[in-house]
Amino acid sequence: MKKPLIGVTALVDYGRESLWMLPGYFEGISEAGGMPVMLPVISDGRDAERLMEALDGLLIAGGQDVGPEMYGDTKLFVCGETSPERDVSDTILLDEAIRLDKPVLGICRGIQLINAHLGGTLYQDLPAQHPSDTRHHQAPPYDRPSHEVNIARNTPLWELFRTETLPVNSCHHQAIRDLAPSLQPMAVSEDGLVEAVCLPQRSFLWAVQWHPEFSHKTDENSKKIFRAFVKSCI
């Protein structure tokens, strides 16, 4: 069977003037039977159209904070480094993937960008705007659980895991504040943050706040997420 070709959005390093990739994204896709490729950072909708026509799926990876202007907010001092180029690139690729109904998986920044682009808002910094005892920004190693999430019944994640709670790793300081109207919540953290979503109107658009790209080597549930995504791309 031909391996599905899956584009992974590039990570941007302004200090080194480079694009790069964490191997876990590629490994998770490859081990699940897909062929990953790193995408360029683009700004032309025609380029997004050409790329998504050639690809079988799209993974929106982690990275810098989503620009607050995407959800109508003013940047606070607690907001971290943003990447306007990635915000543009990721959103035009997302729009084209949705138009063509190509499978999409968002991870960390990915869930935040999807939510903001579809009409939701974000906490710019959890310690300042949503303080709690839940450890959302763990120290390495990142392949170990940091807290649990509650899985909502009658969602794709429930069908995948068949469990009410799931231990997850966590490395973020921003998160969904107001959920986009078109998104369905699939998992919620102990302190009430939406940590997984799907877009019911499309065949496969999932996003998670945790990091299966770090935990897939040791965690079967992380492998299941990549398998479900890759299978949907076939």
N, C-alpha and C positions, 0 to 999 in steps of 0.2 A: 504494500500500500504506500502511495506517495505521501511523504511527510508534509504536513501543513506548514506553510511559510508564515512565521509570526514576527511582526515588527515590534521592537522594544524601543521606547523613546530614550534618547541619549541623556546622560547626565552631563551637566555643564560645570566646568571648573574655570572660573574667571581668573584666578590667580595664575594658573598655568596656561591660560588661553587654549583650552582643550576640551574635547568631548571624550567621555569615557563610559565604562560599563562595569557594574558589579557582576562577578561571574555567577552568582546565585540565580539571577534572572534567567540567564542562558542555560544553566545546569537544570533548573526546574523544568523549563520547557523541553529541553533535549531528553531528559530522563522520562518525560511523559509522552515522548514520541513526536515532538515537533522540531522544526528547524528555525532557530531564532536568528534574527539579523538586527543590528543596531541601526536606527534610523537617523537621518540628518535632522538638524533643526531648521525648519522651513517657515516661510511666511506667506506663501502663495497658495491659494486654494486649489489651483490647477495641479500643483505639485502633490498636494494631499490627495486629490482625486486619482492621480496616476499611481501613487504609492498604494493606496488602499484597494485599488482595482487589482494590483499585483499580489497583495498580501491576503492571507486567509484569516488573519486575526491581528489584534493590536493589544500590547501590554503597555499601560501608562505607568512608568516607574516612579520611584521616589525622587527626592532632590530638595531644592530650595523651597521656601515658603511660597504659597500662592499669593500673587499680588492682591492686596485688599481692594484695589479699584475694580477687580473682577466682580466683587459682590457689593459694590457701592459703599465701601468703608474707607476711612482715612487711616493711613499707615501709622501705627503706634510705635513708640520706642521699643516695645517688647517684641515687635515683629522682627524676624530674622532677615537674612539676605533673600532677596527675591530674584527671579529670572524672567523678565518680561518676554524675552525671546522664546523661552520654553512655554510660557503661558499661551502665547500666540500659536506656536507650533503644535502643542498638545491639543488645543481646542479645535483647530481646523482639522487635525487628524481625527479627533473624536467625532466632530460633526459628520465627516465623510464616512467614518465607520458606522455611525448610526443610520445615515442615509442609505447605505448599502446593506445594512443589517449584518455587518461583519462582527464576529465576537470580540468583546473588549473585556480586559481584566485590568482594574486599577489597584495599585498597591501604595499605601501610605499617602504621599502627595497625590497619587492617582485618585483616591477616593475624595480628597479635598477639592481637587480641580474639577472633577466630574460634578460634584455637588454645587460648587460655585458657578460653573458654567451653565448648569441647568436651572439656576434661580435660587439656590440656597446661600447660606452665609457660613462663616467660619469664626471660631475663636482664634484670635491672633496669637494668644499665648495662654495655655491652660493654667499655669501657676498664678498668673495675674487675673484671669477672667473666669476661671472655673476651678478653684483650688479644691483638692480632695486628697484622701489618703491612698488612692489608687496610683500605682507606679506606672505612669505612662512613658517615662523616659528612663529606661533601665540602662545600667552600665554593661559593658561587654562581659562575657560572650552573649551575643544576640540570638543564639539559637535556643535559649531556655525560656520557659514561660515567665511572664512578669505579673499577669493577673488573669482573670477569667472574663469571658463574655457570655451573655445569655442568648441562646439561639431562638429566634421566633419561629413558632410552628407555621406550617403552610407556606414556607419559603423554600427556595432552592437549596439554601444551606442546611435547612432541617432535613430535606430529602437526602442530601449528601452525607451528613454526619449522624442523623438519628439520635441526637443527644441534646439535652437542654442547656448544658454548660460546656464551654470549651476553653482550655488554658491556652493563652496566646502570649507571644513576645510583644514588646512594645518599645518604640523609639521615635516619639513625636512630641512636639509641644503645641501644635495646632490641631484642630479637630472640627468636625461638623457642629455648628451651632443651631441653625435653622435648616431643616431638611428640605431639599428641592421638592416641589410639589409632585413631580413625576416619578420620584424615586420611592422605592419600598424599603423600609429598614429590615435587615435580616439578623442583626446581632447588636446588642447593647452592652456596654461595659458596666461594671459594678456601680460606678458613679453616674450612670445615666447618659453616657455619650453613645451616639450611633457609631458602630464600628464596622458594619458591613451593610451594603445596599445592593439592590438590583433595579433594573429598569424593566418592568413587566411587559412593556410594549415591544420589546426586542427579544430575539431568540436567546442571546446571551450577552448581558452587560452586568458584570459583577464588579464590586470593589470592596476591598478590605483595608482596615486601618493598620493591621499588624503586618508581619514580615515573613511570609512563607519562603522568600528567597534566602533568608538566613537559616530557617529551621527545617527546610525540606530534607536535609540529609539524615536527620534524626527523628523527625516527627511525621508519622503516617498521615495525619490530617492535613499537613501542608502539602504533602505529595498529592493528596486527593484533590486539592484546589487546582493544582497544575494539571492533573489528569482530566478533570472536568472541563477546564478551559481548552486544553489541546483537543480533546474529543469533540468539542463544539466547533472547532475550526476545520474538521475533516469534511 
